[in-house]
Amino acid sequence: MNIDIAAINKRIEQLISQNKRSERVITYMSIGIFLLGITLLIIEVLSGEIILIGFTILINVFLYWPVKAILKIRKENIVLSATATVLETCPTEKAIVELEKLWAFIRERK
C-alpha cells in the first residue's frame, strides 16, 4: 500500500488554511455579537429601561455557538497537523491505526 505523503500534506495544509479563515470569520462574528450586546446594555442603562436588559442577555447568549465552532475548528486543526506527522514518521500499518484514533477523536461529540 503506497501512501503519497506529499499529496496528503498539501491537502492538509489547504484544510488548515480554510479552517483558519473560518475561525477568523467566526471570531469577528463573536466580537460583533458581544459589542452589540454591550451597546444595548449601555443604551438600556442610559435610557433608564433596566427591564430591557433581558434583550442584552438574549443577544449575548448567541455567543455560545461561535465559541463552540471555534473550539471545534481548533480541534480539527490539531488532528490535521498530527495526521501529517503520523504519516511521515510511522510505518504504514501503524500509521493506519493511529489515523483511525485521530479521526475518532474528531468525531466524538465531547
Residue frames as a rotation matrix with the C-alpha (Angstrom) as fourth column:
MET 1
0.582 0.813 0.000 0.00
0.813 -0.582 0.000 0.00
0.000 0.000 -1.000 0.00
ASN 2
-0.530 -0.781 0.329 1.63
0.797 -0.592 -0.122 3.23
0.290 0.198 0.936 -1.20
ILE 3
0.521 0.630 -0.576 0.78
0.771 -0.637 0.001 6.49
-0.367 -0.445 -0.817 0.52
ASP 4
-0.022 -0.473 0.881 1.54
0.710 -0.628 -0.319 9.73
0.704 0.618 0.349 -1.29
ILE 5
0.001 -0.039 -0.999 2.61
0.958 -0.288 0.013 11.74
-0.288 -0.957 0.037 1.75
ALA 6
-0.913 -0.390 -0.123 3.34
0.334 -0.885 0.324 14.90
-0.235 0.254 0.938 -0.24
ALA 7
-0.580 0.770 0.266 -0.21
0.101 -0.256 0.961 14.99
0.808 0.585 0.070 -1.67
ILE 8
0.247 0.671 -0.700 -1.72
0.820 0.240 0.520 14.31
0.516 -0.702 -0.491 1.73
ASN 9
-0.333 -0.452 -0.827 0.38
0.833 -0.552 -0.034 17.05
-0.441 -0.701 0.561 3.36
LYS 10
-0.971 0.013 0.237 -0.63
0.132 -0.801 0.584 19.50
0.198 0.598 0.777 0.64
ARG 11
-0.156 0.988 -0.006 -4.31
0.284 0.051 0.957 18.72
0.946 0.148 -0.289 1.22
ILE 12
0.184 0.168 -0.968 -3.89
0.976 0.083 0.200 19.01
0.114 -0.982 -0.149 4.99
GLU 13
-0.753 -0.520 -0.403 -2.28
0.554 -0.832 0.037 22.44
-0.355 -0.196 0.914 4.58
GLN 14
-0.749 0.562 0.350 -5.21
0.014 -0.516 0.857 23.55
0.662 0.647 0.379 2.41
LEU 15
0.183 0.865 -0.468 -7.69
0.578 0.290 0.762 22.36
0.795 -0.410 -0.447 5.03
ILE 16
-0.122 -0.296 -0.947 -5.83
0.966 -0.253 -0.045 24.08
-0.226 -0.921 0.317 7.86
SER 17
-0.969 -0.246 -0.022 -5.79
0.232 -0.939 0.254 27.38
-0.084 0.241 0.967 5.94
GLN 18
-0.379 0.910 0.170 -9.53
0.064 -0.158 0.985 27.06
0.923 0.384 0.002 5.25
ASN 19
0.255 0.449 -0.856 -10.13
0.857 0.306 0.415 26.34
0.448 -0.840 -0.307 8.92
LYS 20
-0.551 -0.526 -0.647 -8.11
0.767 -0.625 -0.145 29.38
-0.328 -0.576 0.748 9.95
ARG 21
-0.891 0.317 0.326 -10.19
-0.044 -0.774 0.631 31.58
0.452 0.548 0.704 7.64
SER 22
0.054 0.962 -0.268 -13.37
0.303 0.240 0.922 30.15
0.951 -0.131 -0.279 9.13
GLU 23
0.006 -0.128 -0.992 -12.01
0.997 0.075 -0.004 30.70
0.075 -0.989 0.128 12.62
ARG 24
-0.917 -0.377 -0.134 -11.31
0.382 -0.924 -0.012 34.38
-0.119 -0.062 0.991 11.82
VAL 25
-0.565 0.780 0.267 -14.82
-0.124 -0.401 0.908 34.90
0.816 0.480 0.323 10.45
ILE 26
0.287 0.689 -0.665 -16.40
0.588 0.421 0.690 33.27
0.756 -0.590 -0.285 13.48
THR 27
-0.364 -0.492 -0.791 -14.17
0.923 -0.307 -0.233 35.32
-0.128 -0.815 0.565 15.80
TYR 28
-0.982 0.022 0.187 -15.27
0.029 -0.963 0.267 38.55
0.186 0.268 0.945 14.11
MET 29
-0.140 0.989 -0.054 -18.90
0.041 0.061 0.997 37.45
0.989 0.137 -0.049 14.38
SER 30
0.162 0.139 -0.977 -18.41
0.914 0.351 0.202 36.81
0.371 -0.926 -0.070 18.10
ILE 31
-0.774 -0.500 -0.389 -16.86
0.604 -0.768 -0.214 40.22
-0.192 -0.400 0.896 18.59
GLY 32
-0.776 0.543 0.320 -19.79
-0.162 -0.662 0.732 41.80
0.610 0.517 0.601 16.73
ILE 33
0.173 0.867 -0.467 -22.35
0.382 0.378 0.843 39.98
0.908 -0.324 -0.266 18.87
PHE 34
-0.094 -0.289 -0.953 -20.51
0.995 -0.004 -0.097 40.96
0.024 -0.957 0.288 22.04
LEU 35
-0.952 -0.299 -0.064 -20.23
0.298 -0.954 0.025 44.62
-0.069 0.005 0.998 21.02
LEU 36
-0.429 0.880 0.205 -23.92
-0.084 -0.265 0.961 44.67
0.899 0.395 0.188 20.07
GLY 37
0.275 0.516 -0.811 -24.80
0.724 0.444 0.528 43.29
0.632 -0.733 -0.251 23.50
ILE 38
-0.424 -0.521 -0.741 -22.62
0.875 -0.448 -0.185 45.83
-0.236 -0.727 0.645 25.31
THR 39
-0.946 0.116 0.302 -24.05
0.036 -0.889 0.456 48.68
0.321 0.442 0.837 23.21
LEU 40
-0.037 0.997 -0.072 -27.59
0.128 0.077 0.989 47.61
0.991 0.027 -0.130 24.05
LEU 41
0.130 0.025 -0.991 -26.66
0.959 0.250 0.132 47.38
0.251 -0.968 0.009 27.72
ILE 42
-0.812 -0.488 -0.322 -25.29
0.546 -0.829 -0.122 50.93
-0.207 -0.275 0.939 27.71
ILE 43
-0.725 0.609 0.320 -28.37
-0.153 -0.596 0.788 52.24
0.671 0.522 0.526 25.88
GLU 44
0.161 0.832 -0.531 -30.67
0.462 0.412 0.786 50.46
0.872 -0.372 -0.318 28.32
VAL 45
-0.113 -0.274 -0.955 -28.86
0.990 -0.107 -0.086 51.84
-0.079 -0.956 0.284 31.36
LEU 46
-0.945 -0.316 -0.084 -28.66
0.306 -0.945 0.114 55.38
-0.115 0.082 0.990 29.96
SER 47
-0.567 0.800 0.195 -32.32
-0.212 -0.371 0.904 55.41
0.796 0.472 0.380 28.97
GLY 48
-0.608 0.288 0.740 -33.38
-0.789 -0.110 -0.605 54.07
-0.093 -0.951 0.293 32.36
GLU 49
0.489 0.788 -0.374 -35.06
-0.829 0.553 0.081 50.99
0.271 0.271 0.924 30.88
ILE 50
-0.455 -0.723 0.521 -33.40
-0.862 0.504 -0.052 48.42
-0.225 -0.473 -0.852 33.10
ILE 51
0.292 0.671 0.681 -36.17
-0.388 0.734 -0.557 45.93
-0.874 -0.101 0.475 32.26
LEU 52
0.875 0.073 -0.479 -34.78
-0.484 0.144 -0.863 45.68
0.006 0.987 0.161 28.71
ILE 53
-0.098 -0.972 0.213 -31.54
-0.945 0.158 0.286 44.10
-0.312 -0.174 -0.934 29.97
GLY 54
0.246 0.284 0.927 -33.13
-0.095 0.958 -0.269 40.78
-0.964 -0.022 0.263 29.06
PHE 55
0.992 0.093 -0.082 -32.57
-0.083 0.005 -0.997 41.64
-0.093 0.996 0.013 25.39
THR 56
0.292 -0.956 -0.036 -28.87
-0.931 -0.275 -0.240 42.11
0.220 0.104 -0.970 26.07
ILE 57
-0.207 -0.323 0.924 -28.69
-0.624 0.771 0.130 38.76
-0.754 -0.549 -0.361 27.80
LEU 58
0.656 0.544 0.524 -30.54
0.061 0.653 -0.755 37.14
-0.753 0.527 0.395 24.91
ILE 59
0.875 -0.372 -0.311 -28.16
-0.427 -0.286 -0.858 38.61
0.230 0.883 -0.409 22.33
ASN 60
-0.039 -0.970 0.239 -25.09
-0.995 0.015 -0.100 37.54
0.094 -0.241 -0.966 24.30
VAL 61
0.279 0.199 0.940 -26.47
-0.373 0.924 -0.085 34.01
-0.885 -0.327 0.332 24.59
PHE 62
0.990 0.125 -0.063 -25.83
-0.098 0.299 -0.949 33.76
-0.099 0.946 0.309 20.85
LEU 63
0.249 -0.967 -0.050 -22.08
-0.960 -0.239 -0.144 33.85
0.127 0.084 -0.988 21.64
TYR 64
0.255 -0.110 0.961 -22.31
-0.484 0.845 0.225 30.19
-0.837 -0.523 0.162 22.63
TRP 65
0.852 0.184 0.490 -22.43
0.257 0.669 -0.697 28.88
-0.457 0.720 0.523 19.05
PRO 66
0.770 -0.637 -0.039 -19.49
-0.355 -0.376 -0.856 30.86
0.531 0.673 -0.516 17.61
VAL 67
0.076 -0.768 0.636 -17.30
-0.992 0.009 0.130 29.89
-0.105 -0.640 -0.761 20.56
LYS 68
0.399 0.148 0.905 -18.30
-0.232 0.971 -0.057 26.25
-0.887 -0.187 0.422 20.17
ALA 69
0.989 -0.019 0.150 -17.48
0.150 0.242 -0.959 26.43
-0.018 0.970 0.242 16.44
ILE 70
0.481 -0.870 0.111 -14.05
-0.765 -0.478 -0.431 27.96
0.428 0.122 -0.896 17.15
LEU 71
0.024 -0.461 0.887 -13.23
-0.814 0.506 0.285 25.17
-0.580 -0.729 -0.363 19.57
LYS 72
0.689 0.289 0.665 -14.28
0.096 0.873 -0.479 22.56
-0.718 0.394 0.574 17.00
ILE 73
0.927 -0.372 -0.042 -12.13
-0.134 -0.225 -0.965 24.15
0.349 0.901 -0.258 14.29
ARG 74
0.196 -0.899 0.391 -9.11
-0.971 -0.235 -0.053 24.23
0.139 -0.369 -0.919 16.60
LYS 75
0.219 -0.042 0.975 -9.65
-0.439 0.888 0.137 20.57
-0.871 -0.458 0.176 17.46
GLU 76
0.920 0.160 0.359 -9.74
0.236 0.505 -0.830 19.72
-0.314 0.848 0.427 13.75
ASN 77
0.704 -0.710 -0.028 -6.57
-0.541 -0.511 -0.668 21.70
0.460 0.486 -0.744 13.11
ILE 78
0.061 -0.678 0.733 -4.74
-0.913 0.259 0.315 19.79
-0.403 -0.688 -0.603 15.82
VAL 79
0.408 0.165 0.898 -5.82
0.002 0.983 -0.182 16.46
-0.913 0.076 0.401 14.35
LEU 80
0.994 -0.040 0.100 -4.91
0.100 -0.008 -0.995 17.55
0.041 0.999 -0.004 10.82
SER 81
0.421 -0.898 0.126 -1.47
-0.857 -0.440 -0.270 18.66
0.298 0.006 -0.955 11.95
ALA 82
-0.014 -0.396 0.918 -0.96
-0.693 0.666 0.277 15.40
-0.721 -0.633 -0.284 13.80
THR 83
0.815 0.389 0.429 -2.07
0.026 0.716 -0.697 13.45
-0.579 0.580 0.574 10.74
ALA 84
0.800 -0.566 -0.201 0.81
-0.397 -0.247 -0.884 14.82
0.450 0.787 -0.423 8.68
THR 85
-0.039 -0.849 0.527 3.31
-0.998 0.008 -0.061 13.92
0.048 -0.528 -0.848 11.39
VAL 86
0.239 0.203 0.949 1.92
-0.425 0.901 -0.086 10.42
-0.873 -0.383 0.302 11.79
LEU 87
0.976 0.186 0.111 2.11
0.018 0.440 -0.898 9.76
-0.216 0.879 0.426 8.07
GLU 88
0.576 -0.812 -0.095 5.70
-0.581 -0.325 -0.746 10.94
0.575 0.485 -0.659 7.85
THR 89
-0.205 -0.772 0.601 7.06
-0.963 0.050 -0.263 9.15
0.173 -0.633 -0.754 10.91
CYS 90
0.016 0.286 0.958 5.14
-0.596 0.772 -0.221 5.87
-0.803 -0.568 0.183 11.33
PRO 91
-0.963 -0.219 0.157 5.26
-0.041 0.693 0.720 2.71
-0.266 0.687 -0.676 9.26
THR 92
-0.694 0.704 -0.151 2.16
-0.407 -0.211 0.889 2.21
0.594 0.679 0.433 7.10
GLU 93
-0.173 0.673 -0.719 0.33
0.496 0.690 0.527 -0.29
0.851 -0.266 -0.453 9.32
LYS 94
-0.433 -0.037 -0.901 0.95
0.881 -0.226 -0.415 1.68
-0.189 -0.973 0.131 12.50
ALA 95
-0.990 0.065 -0.124 0.01
-0.092 -0.971 0.221 4.93
-0.106 0.231 0.967 10.72
ILE 96
-0.462 0.874 -0.150 -3.38
-0.052 0.142 0.989 3.46
0.886 0.464 -0.020 9.78
VAL 97
-0.038 0.416 -0.909 -4.08
0.893 0.423 0.156 2.55
0.449 -0.805 -0.387 13.40
GLU 98
-0.637 -0.288 -0.715 -3.01
0.644 -0.709 -0.287 5.98
-0.425 -0.643 0.637 14.66
LEU 99
-0.945 0.320 0.064 -5.05
-0.202 -0.728 0.655 7.79
0.256 0.606 0.753 11.99
GLU 100
-0.194 0.908 -0.372 -8.14
0.397 0.419 0.817 5.84
0.897 0.011 -0.441 13.00
LYS 101
-0.145 0.072 -0.987 -7.61
0.986 -0.072 -0.150 7.06
-0.081 -0.995 -0.060 16.58
LEU 102
-0.898 -0.250 -0.362 -7.18
0.238 -0.968 0.079 10.67
-0.370 -0.016 0.929 15.42
TRP 103
-0.750 0.659 0.058 -10.31
-0.188 -0.296 0.936 10.58
0.634 0.691 0.346 13.28
ALA 104
-0.038 0.717 -0.697 -12.29
0.767 0.467 0.439 9.02
0.640 -0.518 -0.568 16.11
PHE 105
-0.509 -0.237 -0.828 -11.14
0.769 -0.558 -0.313 11.96
-0.387 -0.796 0.466 18.26
ILE 106
-0.981 0.188 -0.043 -12.57
-0.184 -0.848 0.497 14.41
0.057 0.496 0.867 15.70
ARG 107
-0.463 0.858 -0.223 -15.88
0.018 0.260 0.965 12.56
0.886 0.443 -0.136 15.50
GLU 108
-0.398 0.357 -0.845 -16.52
0.897 0.346 -0.276 12.41
0.194 -0.868 -0.458 19.24
ARG 109
0.236 0.698 0.677 -19.05
0.504 -0.683 0.528 14.99
0.831 0.217 -0.513 20.36
LYS 110
0.608 0.013 -0.794 -17.48
0.787 -0.145 0.600 15.87
-0.108 -0.989 -0.098 23.71
